[in-house]
Amino acid sequence: MDIYIREATKRDLSGILSLYSQPDLDDGQVLTTEHAEHVFEEMRRYPNYRVYVASHGSLVVGTFALLIMDNLIHHGKPSGILEAVAVDPEFQRRGVGRQMIHFAMDRCREFGCYKISLSSNFRLSKAHEFYDSLGFRRHGISFVVDLVAEGGAIASTMDTSRPSNPN
C-alpha cells in the first residue's frame, strides 16, 4: 500500500479531526474546525513542533504530532516527544502506524535526539503491543495532574492566572 507521510497543512484539519473522533481518543470528542485552526497555528509557532499526516491517495489515513525539544541535560542533546498518534480504523494493521512511527524516529535521528518517547492510556493494550513491536520499552512512570475539570473549570485551588511570557 502506498502511504505518503508529510507535514500537515490547514487543509488537512478536517481529516485529522475525523481521525481524532474515534471513541478511544478523547471519547470521540473533537475540536471545532475554527478552534482546531487556531491551535494548529499556535503549534506552528513552536520551533520543531509539527503535526504530520499519512495519506493514501487523497485520503488522510493517519496522523501524529512530534515535538523535538532542546535540553540542558544529556549533553545538550534534544529529545523527541511523540503525541496524538491516530490511524483510521479501516487502515489499522496495514503498516500505516509503523511507517508513521519510523518516520518520527528518523526525524528525531536527523535532529540528533538521544531518545523519542510517548505516553499511552492504560486501557489501550493493543496500542501498547504495537509500540512494543516497534522497539519501545516501558520506562519509568508517567504522572499526570488534570488541570481542567469537567465543563472547563480549573481544578486546582492554586493561582490560575496564566504565567506571563518572560521573552
C-alpha positions, 0 to 999 in steps of 0.5 A: 500500500502506498502511504505518503507521510508529510507535514500537515497543512490547514487543509488537512484539519478536517481529516485529522479531526475525523481521525481524532473522533474515534471513541478511544481518543478523547471519547470521540470528542473533537475540536471545532474546525475554527478552534482546531485552526487556531491551535494548529497555528499556535503549534506552528509557532513552536520551533520543531513542533509539527503535526504530520499526516499519512495519506493514501491517495487523497485520503488522510489515513493517519496522523501524529504530532512530534515535538523535538525539544532542546535540553540542558541535560544529556549533553545538550542533546534534544529529545523527541516527544511523540503525541496524538498518534491516530490511524483510521480504523479501516487502515489499522494493521496495514503498516500505516502506524509503523511507517508513521512511527519510523518516520518520527524516529528518523526525524528525531535521528536527523535532529540528533535526539538521544531518545523519542518517547510517548505516553499511552492510556492504560486501557489501550493494550493493543496500542501498547503491543504495537509500540512494543513491536516497534522497539519501545520499552516501558520506562519509568512512570508517567504522572499526570495532574488534570488541570481542567475539570469537567465543563472547563473549570480549573481544578486546582485551588492554586493561582490560575492566572496564566504565567506571563511570557518572560521573552 
